[in-house]
Amino acid sequence: LPLAIIPLLLFCFFWSISIAFAAPYVRDISHLINILFRVLFWLTPIIYPIQSILNVGGSKLIQWPILMNPFRFLILPVQIVVYGVDYPLTKALAIGISIALLSGVISFLIYKKLARRVIFFL
């Protein structure tokens, strides 16, 4: 289980750095993050299995945001370990770590762009 949580922790760490450096420039970012996380909570298959969406045969308009949600790939390794979801763990970990490292690159770019002038906006 600790290995499955690593992509999620890395992703959260990198995005918290990004948000911390963006907050002095965009004062309402805490309100936007609050709304975004509420939407992403229901779009991420945490409290319901992903098969319930895929097997229903609903429209692609409903399935698309759920399937393209990056949090889905970060939660998937934990679901495999805890619930025994039928999906290869190594593939899920590779996708999750890739998303986490991509968020690390984005976080580093935000840091490099905003770090010099952030003191003037505090």
Secondary structure, DSSP 8 states (H G I E B T S, - for coil): -HHHHHHHHHHHHHHHHHHHHHTTT-TTHHHHHHHHHHHHHHHSTTSS-HHHHHHHT--HHHHHHHHT-HHHHHHHHHHHHHH--SS-HHHHHHHHHHHHHHHHHHHHHHHHHHTTTGGGG-
